[in-house]
Amino acid sequence: MSLKITDECINCDVCEPECPNEAISQGEEIYVIDPDKCTECVGHFDAPQCQQVCPVDCIPLGQEESREVLLARYEKLTGKPAPR
């Protein structure tokens, strides 16, 4: 399960440009994260960048996916071998 943005989102627009996988977009009311594109920044950064920049902490860690699943998604999205 990828990260999710909660109803506390204030639509501040800071998370969307930080996502290296372009998994974040404007939803009907708040920003949303596409679970098929979210790697929790594995392969790109040490921590999810959306969480790092969110001023209201509306992107909590949920039920985390295994690192192997996230690395496989990274490889699929980027076409590059995942860093190990």
N, C-alpha and C positions, 0 to 999 in steps of 0.2 A: 504494500500500500504506500503510495507516494505521500508527500506532504500535502496538507490541505490548509486553505485559508479560512479562518472562522468569521463569523458575523461581526466580530469586533473590527474588521477591516474598515479603514477610513478613506479608502480610495486615494491614497497619497501619491500613487504612481512610482514609488521608489523601487519596488520589488521587480517589476516587469523587465526593466533594462539590465538588471543584475543576473538574470537567469541565463546561463550559458547554453541551455538547450531550447530556449524560447518556449518553455512549458507554461509560462504565466501569461494570461490574457484577461481582458476586461470581460466579466460576465454580465448578467442582467443587472445585478445590484452591486456586486463586489468582484474583486479579482478572483480568478480561479486558476488552479494548477491542473494541467493535463497529466493524468497518471501514466500515460504511455510515453511521455517525454521526460518526466521527472526522474532524475538519478540522485536526488538529494546532494547534487554537486560532486558525487563520487566520480573520480576521473579528472575533474577540473580543479577542485578546491578541497581543503581539509574540512570545511563546514558548509552547510547550505547558505548560500549568499543571501537568499531572500530573508532568512531568519536574522542574519547579521544586520541587515539594513532596516528591518521593519521597526518603526517607532512605537508601535502599540503591541508588539509581541502577539500578533494574531496568527502566527504560523507555528503552532506547537509541534514538537516531535510526537508523532503518533505511533502506530504499530509499524515499527521499522522493518524494512525489507532487508534480506541478507546482503552483505557486500557483494557476493557473487552475482545475485540477481541484478543489483544496481550496475555492476561492472559490465555484465552482458548487455544491459540496456544502453549503456554508454557506447559500447562497441557497435551496436546496431545503429544508433543515432549518428555517430560520427564517422563510422567506417574505419576507425583507427583502433589498434590494439590498446586495451586498457592498461594503464600503469598498474603494476603489482606491488 
